[in-house]
Each structure stands twice: as structure tokens, then as C-alpha cells.
Amino acid sequence: MSQSVNKNHQDKTFFKVVDAPKQEPHVRINNFKEVVLGYTEEHALVEASKCLHCLNAQCVKGCPVGIDIPEFIKHLYHKDYDAAIAIIKEKNSLPAICGRVCPQEEQCQKFCILGQKDAPVSIGRLERYVADIEQEKGIKIPQIAPPNGKKVAVIGAGPAGLTVAADLAKLGYFVELFEALHTEGGVLVYGIPEFRLPKSIVKAEVDYIEKLGVKLTPNTLIGRLFTIDELLSKKGFEAVFIGTGAGLPKFLNIPGENLNGVYSANEFLIRVNLMKAYNFPKYKTPLGIGKKVVVIGGGNVALDSARSAKRLGTEKVYILYRRDKNEMPAREEEILNAEEEDIEFKFLAAPTKIIGDEQGHVKALEYINMELSQPDTSGRRKPIPIKNSETTMDVDTVIIAIGRTPNPIIQSTTKGLETTTGGIIVIDKKTGQTSLNAVYAGGDIATGEATVISAMASGKIAAQNIHQYLTNNSNNTP
């Protein structure tokens, strides 16, 4: 590791993180505009100057798609933004998205050497900075291999599918990307609110992938309109990638879940994000949520739901989580944002019953207090109900955000496709191949609910192995 890049590394204050400016809480709770405003050039250059340019860069090992992080930061520091974004896009076709929503603190930044003493380099903020510059200037299309005459079908235009489509298009394949919804992006458009990920950013990234030569086909539900077998046997595709995500909500299985005023987070966020309920009445998606809302869960989806409800004008929003704050899977940054926005957390509490009024609408939630056991063999402490500690809180709306599972349509219409309990498609993790020849899968459909960047990583593995499979088949053809 080189320690001679910048003499300021000797100064303890140098290690302090450069925070990106944000909308003030009292302002942002009244709009759906992006909360984090991003670095200015001055911010970016100061933060980039912190990088030690380690010879054995652990941050790269922490990146699921293997971006050469020190190299892109070096070019950023020298204001060669074209070179910086080109290095990122060698491995990541969605940098403006990843720079906003990836949990860098648990991935690349977690392994930054500077983090052993103080704050690591804010890699995600720097990635966003150069990606945003590229979008402002106009996204450049890289050199693409000549058409090789081979066709690949990609099902699902979320992070995994977009990654596969981009990587194969660059290699000369004709790729058709089928999406069940009317717009591409998957969870990026229906699940993540505008204030965390503007839809204009997603559209620009999708437009880039279309310019690579990918054919986008929305409003097409594979498994109903065509089966996997029909794509391969009748539509001329030589390989198929399944990246349909996990869009089926989980429920609590407690009394009262059928009352009016109970939403799955999936339905709630689709109404807010995709159907633009936040811009009612311009968009005809009314969403009556009353004065008091409680969200059940502790992940990013729960926080997205709570913060969206706050912006829709409800007076009080609670998050009910059965573990303590330290065990919340949500990003620390988003927990802080929610606290600043006056979201009230009720930890060590689990719902037991939803109570309705005479008209069948939610009027209260009963929950029981919990305590954590000693750590089990995995190191995690199990929440245990405290007897006779039930409490009732008055609420008008309950949003359930306890996870999602795969939609079963493709699994139920594809003979021989091996799945596990819950509809997860079984794959070879080294190749992405399913139990069927020429059929690959990745993202949440193959792993369960996970992160955007992990879905992209599995998509890159599948793309590499689809290319290898089709190349070998071509070479073996008499």
C-alpha cells in the first residue's frame, strides 16, 4: 500500500467524511424531490484526494461487480471525468443508480483502509458524481462488437435483467428484454421512492441500455403470453435469462389483515411510485391513508413506505420493529433521514392483531413487547414475546413491509425448472444456469430479496456464462 499520494494523509482532520448536502427535513417532508443533493466539484475533489490508491485495493474486493475503484477515483481527482466513468462502466452499466441506492457502507467502503482509523472514502458519492456529470453531458455509447447473429431473451427489466442485456449487447448479441410492466426498471421504478432515486435517473440508464442495441418489450408477461419453452423452440432465442425479481409480498398472518386500510408495502409503493399517487390529482391514483400510519418492518422498504406516507401529508408515522435499532437491516443513512423527518420508531414490538371499526376499516393495532435472547450459533439474538405485555395504538393505516418472495408464474409454467420452497429458482452460483439447458437466472428470483448491486453481480455472472455457452455451441456446430 502506498502512503505517499497526499501529504494531507498525516492530518487527522483529513479523514473526516465530506458530507453531501441534503434538503432540510422541514422542507423535504413536503415534497418528493431527491433528499441527497450530491457532491459539488469541490466536495468531490476533496473526497477523492483521500484515496490512498492501495496496490492491493480491498475496496475492489468488496465491490460485487469488481469496479477498479482506485483507478476511477484517480481520474476523478484529475478532473478526467470521461475516463472515470468509462472505468466504472467497464463493470457497471447503472452507475447513477448504484451511486444512490447501493449499501456501499457494507460493501466497498467497509473494506477501505482509511475506515480502520476514521471515515472511509465515500465511494458511492463519488460514483454518483461522475455518473451525474455523464448524464448532464450526454451518455456515450462504448464500442460494441459486430452482430454475431445469436438471440438471447431476458425476462424482467430490473437490475439483473438490465445488466445481462447490456453485457450481452456489447458482445454482439441481439437481446430482447421482456418486461411485464409498462415501463422498465423493475424495483427501481416501482419500489424505490422518487426522493431516493429519481425516475429520470432510471430512465436515462435504461435509455443507455436501449442505445446499446437492446430491444425493449414492455407489457409482456412471460409465462402467460409465451412460455420459456416457446421462447426457445418457436421464437428463435438460443438462451434465456430469468430476472423477474421478488414482487410477491409476505404477510403477517394475524387477525385483521383483510381490513380496509391495510396495505402490503409492495402495493403501497407501486401506487406511490409507479402510479404517481404522490402527484394526485394530476395522476388519478387516490391513496387515502388517514392521520396515523404504522409500518411493520425494519428494512429499507419499511423506511421508504414510512417516509412516503409522511410526504403524503399524514400527521404521524410509526415504524414497528420486533428487534432493536442495532439489528435493523435498513441502511444507517436512511434510518437517520427517517429520524430527522420525525418518523417515530417503536423497537422490540411485534403486531398481534389489527382492529377494525364497524365499517371494516382499520382503527387500531395491537402489539406485544419483545426481548432479545442470547445470541444463537449465527450470532443473532432472537426476539421473544414478553407475556401479558400487549399494547394497543390508534392508527388509520397499516403497511406491512416484512419482505417479498418471487412471483410463481414462470416457475409454474416451465416444466423441469427446479425451485426451492417459496419459488426461488435453483441455480449454479458459479454460472447462473438453472436445471434447464440454455436457461439462466439471477437476482432476487434466484437468491431471495437482496440488494440492487448483488442482483447486478449475479447478472454479470450469467451474461459471461451465456456467452461462453453460446460460443461453445457455435464452435461445436458441424
C-alpha positions, 0 to 999 in steps of 0.5 A: 500500500502506498502512503505517499499520494497526499501529504494531507494523509498525516492530518487527522482532520483529513479523514473526516467524511465530506458530507453531501448536502441534503434538503432540510427535513422541514422542507423535504417532508413536503415534497418528493424531490431527491433528499441527497443533493450530491457532491459539488466539484469541490466536495468531490475533489476533496473526497477523492484526494483521500484515496490512498490508491492501495496496490492491493485495493480491498475496496475492489474486493468488496465491490460485487461487480469488481469496479477498479475503484482506485483507478476511477477515483484517480481520474476523478481527482484529475478532473478526467471525468470521461475516463472515470466513468468509462472505468466504472462502466467497464463493470457497471452499466447503472452507475447513477443508480448504484451511486444512490441506492447501493449499501456501499457502507457494507460493501466497498467502503467497509473494506477501505483502509482509511475506515480502520482509523476514521471515515472511509472514502465515500465511494458511492458519492463519488460514483454518483458524481461522475455518473451525474456529470455523464448524464448532464453531458450526454451518455456515450455509447462504448464500442460494441462488437459486430452482430454475431447473429445469436438471440438471447431473451431476458425476462424482467427489466430490473437490475439483473435483467438490465445488466445481462442485456447490456453485457450481452449487447456489447458482445454482439448479441441481439437481446430482447428484454421482456418486461411485464410492466409498462415501463422498465426498471423493475424495483427501481421504478416501482419500489424505490421512492422518487426522493431516493432515486429519481425516475429520470435517473432510471430512465436515462440508464435504461435509455443507455441500455436501449442505445446499446442495441437492446430491444425493449418489450414492455407489457409482456408477461412471460409465462402467460403470453409465451412460455420459456419453452416457446421462447426457445423452440418457436421464437428463435432465442438460443438462451434465456435469462430469468430476472423477474425479481421478488414482487410477491409480498409476505404477510403477517398472518394475524387477525385483521389483515383483510381490513380496509386500510391495510396495505402490503408495502409492495402495493403501497409503493407501486401506487406511490411510485409507479402510479404517481399517487404522490402527484394526485390529482394530476395522476388519478391514483387516490391513496387515502391513508388517514392521520396515523400510519404504522409500518411493520418492518425494519428494512429499507422498504419499511423506511421508504413506505414510512417516509412516503406516507409522511410526504403524503401529508399524514400527521404521524408515522410509526415504524414497528420493529420486533428487534432493536435499532442495532439489528435493523437491516435498513441502511444507517443513512436512511434510518437517520433521514427517517429520524430527522423527518420525525418518523417515530420508531417503536423497537422490540414490538411485534403486531398481534392483531389489527382492529377494525371499526364497524365499517371494516376499516382499520382503527387500531393495532395491537402489539406485544413487547419483545426481548432479545435472547442470547445470541444463537450459533449465527450470532443473532439474538432472537426476539421473544414475546414478553407475556401479558405485555400487549399494547394497543395504538390508534392508527388509520393505516397499516403497511406491512413491509416484512419482505417479498418472495418471487412471483410463481408464474414462470416457475409454474409454467416451465416444466423441469425448472427446479425451485426451492420452497417459496419459488426461488429458482435453483441455480449454479452460483458459479454460472447462473444456469438453472436445471434447464439447458440454455436457461439462466437466472439471477437476482432476487428470483434466484437468491431471495430479496437482496440488494440492487448491486448483488442482483447486478453481480449475479447478472454479470455472472450469467451474461459471461456464462451465456456467452461462453455457452453460446460460443461453445455451441457455435464452435461445436456446430458441424 
